[in-house]
Amino acid sequence: MIKGSKICGISDLNTLNYIINHPFPSQFIGFICNYKKSPRYVKFERLRELLSVDKKKCHFVAVLVKPDEEILEKIKNLPFDYYQIYDSTPEEIQLIKKKYNKKIITTLTIKDVSDVQKYHLFSEMTDIYLFDSKGYEKSMAFDHKLIQRIKTTKPIMIAGNIQLDDNLENYKKIADIIDISGGLETSGLKDTSKIDIFLNKVEQLNNET
């Protein structure tokens, strides 16, 4: 059952304020903190400026690819509610969770069912599971049906080249939260008209369940 959404890759103040002040704001807003290959990467000074706004009911998410101590120390005083972590071991994530006292979105990048089964390894330190493609900044897709049989009490977030015109009904049986980024962009930039359509579609989906 879809309970909410995450809009990822926010890098400008106008878009951020639009999401926060929307009648049906996204529950999670993601910021690319250390993955410089991404066109949505935000430098620290800009990040600090963006996160100074009143987030109201939204949760701010630091998107981190195999974070080292330097970036973790740099962002530790920023008002992030969650750390979304790629490419780190269960032991590394456990240490981050304990040291920085943040909720954890463990990201598993999926090519086949063997990748899916790794979720068991992260059960103790994970607050939310995110199943994504192996495309990283390239917005690649994966077969979402691969995660249909997962048995967990933790919320499941789904990403992987989700597009605005997708039938969101298809995700109701496999995920709790839809994570979208490139699907809300025009010419590489977040498009508030697309964001509006998406947030209204998610709200409509919630009202149907």
C-alpha positions in Angstrom: 0.0 0.0 0.0 1.4 3.4 -1.0 1.7 5.6 2.1 3.8 8.4 0.7 6.5 9.6 -1.6 10.1 10.8 -1.8 11.3 13.4 -4.2 15.0 13.1 -4.7 17.8 15.3 -6.1 16.6 18.7 -4.9 19.2 21.4 -5.5 17.4 24.7 -5.6 15.4 26.7 -3.1 12.3 27.4 -5.3 11.7 23.7 -5.9 12.3 22.9 -2.3 9.8 25.5 -1.0 7.3 24.4 -3.7 7.3 20.8 -2.3 7.2 21.8 1.3 4.3 24.2 0.8 2.3 22.0 -1.6 -1.2 20.9 -0.3 0.1 17.3 -0.4 3.8 17.6 0.3 6.2 14.7 -0.2 7.0 13.0 3.1 10.7 12.7 2.2 13.0 15.1 0.3 16.4 13.9 -0.8 19.6 15.8 -1.3 22.7 14.3 -3.0 25.5 15.0 -0.5 28.6 13.3 -1.7 28.1 11.7 -5.1 29.7 14.2 -7.4 29.0 12.3 -10.6 25.3 13.2 -10.2 24.1 16.4 -11.9 21.9 16.8 -8.8 24.9 16.8 -6.4 24.8 19.8 -3.9 27.9 21.3 -2.6 28.1 21.8 1.2 27.6 25.6 1.4 24.6 25.3 -0.9 23.3 22.4 1.1 23.5 24.3 4.3 21.5 27.2 2.7 18.8 24.9 1.4 18.3 23.1 4.7 17.9 26.3 6.6 14.2 26.5 5.5 11.3 25.4 7.6 10.7 21.8 6.5 7.3 21.7 8.2 6.1 18.1 8.0 8.7 16.9 5.5 11.7 14.7 6.3 15.1 15.7 4.9 17.2 12.8 3.6 20.9 12.9 3.1 21.7 10.7 0.1 25.2 9.2 0.6 27.2 6.8 -1.6 29.7 4.9 0.6 30.2 7.9 2.9 33.5 8.5 4.5 34.2 10.2 7.9 34.9 13.6 6.2 31.4 14.0 4.7 29.7 12.5 7.7 31.4 15.0 10.0 30.7 17.8 7.6 26.9 17.2 7.6 26.4 16.0 11.1 24.8 19.2 12.4 22.5 19.7 9.4 18.8 19.0 10.0 18.7 15.7 8.3 16.1 13.2 9.6 17.4 10.2 7.6 20.7 9.1 6.0 20.1 7.1 2.8 23.1 5.0 2.3 24.4 3.2 -0.8 27.3 0.7 -1.1 28.2 0.3 2.6 28.4 -2.9 4.6 26.0 -3.7 7.4 28.8 -3.1 9.9 29.6 0.4 8.4 25.9 1.4 8.5 25.5 0.2 12.1 28.5 2.4 13.1 27.0 5.4 11.3 23.6 4.9 12.8 25.1 4.7 16.3 27.5 7.6 16.0 25.3 10.1 14.3 21.9 9.0 15.7 20.1 9.1 12.4 17.3 7.0 11.0 18.7 4.8 8.1 17.3 4.2 4.6 19.4 1.3 3.4 19.6 1.3 -0.4 20.0 -2.0 -2.3 20.7 -1.7 -6.0 19.0 -4.5 -7.9 19.9 -6.4 -11.0 18.6 -9.8 -10.1 17.0 -11.7 -7.2 20.3 -12.4 -5.5 20.6 -8.6 -5.0 17.2 -8.5 -3.4 18.0 -11.2 -0.9 20.7 -9.1 0.7 18.1 -7.1 2.5 18.2 -9.7 5.3 21.8 -8.6 6.1 20.6 -5.1 7.0 17.6 -5.8 9.1 19.0 -4.7 12.4 20.0 -1.2 11.5 17.5 -0.3 8.8 14.5 1.9 9.3 13.4 1.9 5.6 14.5 -0.3 2.7 15.0 1.4 -0.6 15.2 -0.9 -3.7 16.8 1.0 -6.6 18.5 0.2 -9.9 22.2 0.0 -10.4 22.1 3.2 -12.6 22.8 5.7 -9.8 22.8 9.1 -11.6 21.6 7.4 -14.9 18.0 6.7 -13.8 18.0 3.1 -15.0 15.1 0.7 -14.3 15.0 -2.7 -12.8 12.2 -5.4 -12.7 10.1 -4.2 -9.7 8.5 -7.6 -9.6 11.7 -9.0 -8.0 10.8 -7.5 -4.7 7.2 -8.8 -4.5 7.9 -11.6 -2.1 9.9 -9.7 0.5 8.7 -10.3 4.0 9.6 -7.5 6.4 7.9 -5.3 8.9 10.1 -2.3 7.7 8.6 0.1 5.2 9.7 -0.5 1.6 10.6 2.4 -0.7 10.9 1.8 -4.5 12.9 3.7 -7.1 14.4 2.9 -10.4 13.5 5.2 -13.3 9.9 5.7 -12.1 8.2 8.1 -14.5 5.3 10.6 -14.1 3.1 8.7 -16.5 3.6 5.3 -14.8 0.5 3.7 -13.4 1.2 4.1 -9.7 -1.4 1.4 -9.0 1.2 -1.1 -10.1 3.4 -0.2 -7.0 0.6 -0.6 -4.4 1.3 -4.3 -3.7 5.1 -4.1 -3.5 5.9 -0.8 -1.8 5.0 1.7 0.8 6.8 4.8 -0.6 7.5 5.8 -4.2 10.9 7.5 -4.8 11.2 9.6 -7.9 13.8 12.0 -9.3 14.5 12.2 -13.0 10.8 11.6 -13.8 10.0 15.0 -12.4 12.5 16.9 -14.6 12.5 18.8 -17.8 15.8 19.2 -19.6 17.6 18.1 -16.4 15.9 20.4 -14.0 13.1 19.8 -11.6 9.8 20.9 -13.1 7.2 22.1 -10.5 4.3 21.4 -12.9 5.4 17.7 -13.0 5.9 17.7 -9.2 2.3 19.0 -8.8 0.9 16.2 -11.0 2.9 13.6 -9.1 2.0 14.7 -5.6 -1.7 14.9 -6.6 -1.5 11.4 -8.0 0.0 10.0 -4.8 -2.7 11.7 -2.8 -5.4 10.2 -5.0 -3.8 6.8 -4.5 -3.8 7.2 -0.7 -7.5 8.1 -0.8 -8.3 4.9 -2.7 -6.6 2.6 -0.1 
